Amino acid sequence: MDTNQNPVNRERIAALYPRIRGHIRVTPVLAVDGRDFGLGEFPLFLKLELFQQTGSFKARGAITNLLLREVPPAGVVAASGGNHGVAVSFAAQRFRAPARIFVPGVCSPAKRKLIQSYGAHLEIAGERYADALEASGAWVEKTGAMPIHAFDQRETLLGQGTVGLELEEQVPGLDTLLVSVGGGGLIGGIAAWFGGKVKLIGVEPELAPTLAKALEAGHPVDAEAGGIAADSLAPRRVGELMFPLAQRFIERVILVSDAAIREAQESLWSATRVAAEPGGATALAALTSRRYVPAKSERVGVLVCGGNTTAVDFSR
């Protein structure tokens, strides 16, 4: 794709937003204080994207694909660790299109159930995202179905960028924004929206350092793909389309341990009664593990990007 002729930028995200607004939710921002998490005194803003349709930000990119592209009779197909598959299933149901979703074995039971609840055909392919992606490619060749990539697609990046648009309207004057990174579609879209207006920091699991490795190498490279958040933050490498945006607009990447991610989940629940999945709490882990320490007056945003979890049991 020629990104010069088809740029992902602030203007295109702004033009897109009115078109998808009727299909998504404007997710709330919870204003708290660093002291609520046992940290220093600084204003902290949690963008609760886990309250989005389908339980994650992924609905934005999926809806954008269905709106901007022509769907063939064979329908749509996607490979996903879980949340993207749920979002594509939701979007396909809304636009009455057939959908087939390939997921790896690490996909959680909660996410598998959600995918099927929207009427999509679910197939398990291998153990990691790369295996599911290969299987989805074979399905495209066989049927002519329209592939919707989880992160390395212009429409997907544009849709995810609308998170930044909303956040800027909700919290003017934000200094810093922490965003979890898997394939980079979310942080890439947000980077395109802000264009350097805020200090943008990526947060990755130590066991899935895709963006950290890419920035070190100067281009996307294969990285480890494991850890507690493997069903949402462990593709083999970041997307080619987001990488120039990352090089230009992301200040740095912070790596956090699985233990720190679990602690962030627990802290989020204890302090706010918000139940996030591991990938959804990874950005907060940079703060709770003190890998990032804000100044007292620094206005810090954290994107809580997913909540498709069974970690909280209400059955008793």
Buried (B, 14 or more C-beta within 10 A) or exposed (E): EEBEEEBBBBEBBEEBBEEBEEBBEEBEBBEBEBEBBEBBEBBBBBBBBBBBBBBBBBBBBBBBBBBBBEBEEBBBBBBBBBBBBBBBBBBBBBBEBBBBBBBBEBBBEBBBEBBBEBEBBBBBBBBBBBBBBEBBBEBBEEBEBBBBBBBBBBBBBBBBBBBBBBBBEBBEEBBBBBBBBBBBBBBBBBBBBBBEBBBBBBBBBBBBBBBBBBBEEEEBBEBBBBBBBBBBBBBBBBBBBBBBBBEEBBEEBBBBBBEBBBBBBEBBBEBBEBBBBBBBBBBBBBBBBEBBEBEEEBBBBBBBBBBBBBBEEEEE
